[in-house]
């Protein structure tokens, strides 16, 4: 079986939940379901994807901003995201 590669756009992000702030990289896929602009808002509004995959994540406490941990990959349920923005490069 041959798998077709989908073009990805890396997006550096910072997001907040009730308990944490996460900095890392997510990826938007070019597909017929998403806008060709591949904006962060398009990725958040893509209803078929419940979780937001984040690579090279740094996780901080939302209250103290203390680094809790780092991981190569974390999946965040989009329902728990309070705020998200593209990070400064």
N, C-alpha and C positions, 0 to 999 in steps of 0.2 A: 504494500500500500504506500502510495506517494502522498506525503503531506505537503500542502502548499504553505509557504512562509507568508505570514502577514506582516506588513510594514508596521513598526511600532515607533512611537514618539516618546522619548523620556521626558518626564515632567518632574522637576524638583519641587517638593511640597513641604508644607508644615501644616499639621492639623491638630485640633484639640478635641478631646472627649471630656467627660466629667472628671476623669481621674488622671489623664495623661496628655502630654503634648508629644507628638511624633514628628520627627523630621526624616525625610528619606526621598526615594525616587519611586514614582509610579509610572505606568505606561498606558498610553491610549492606543487602541487598535483602529486602523482604518477598516471600516466595514460598512455595509449598506445600512446597518442599524444606527450608526453613529455619524455625526456630521463630519464632513471631510476636513473641517477646520481643526478637529482634534483638540478642542478646548477642554480645560479642566471641568467646566460646567457640563459639557457634553458627557464626559465620563461619569460624573456624579448623577446625571439624569438618566443614564442607561439602565433601565429597570430590570433587565435580564441579569444584571450583575449585582448581587447583593453585597459582596465583599470587595473592598478596595485593596489590591495587592501592593505592598510597599517593600522595596528592596533597600539594603544598606540603611536600615532604620536605627535611629537613636531615639530612645524613649525616655521622656523626662516626667517628673511629677508635675501635675497641673498646678499644685498649690505652692511648692517650694522651688520649682524649676531645676531640681537636682536630677542628675543623670541616673536613671534606674538601670538601664542596660542598653546593649547594642545587639543587633541580630542581622543576619543576611536577608531574612525574609519574615514578614508578618502580614497577616490578612486582617483587615479591620472591617467590621460590619458597618456599612454606611449609615445605618439607623443610629449609631452611637456617635457619629461625628457631629459636633456642635458647630465648628467653623473649620474651613480649609482655605488655603491660599497657596499660590505659587511662591516658592522661596526665592529670596534674592540670590542671584548667582555669584 
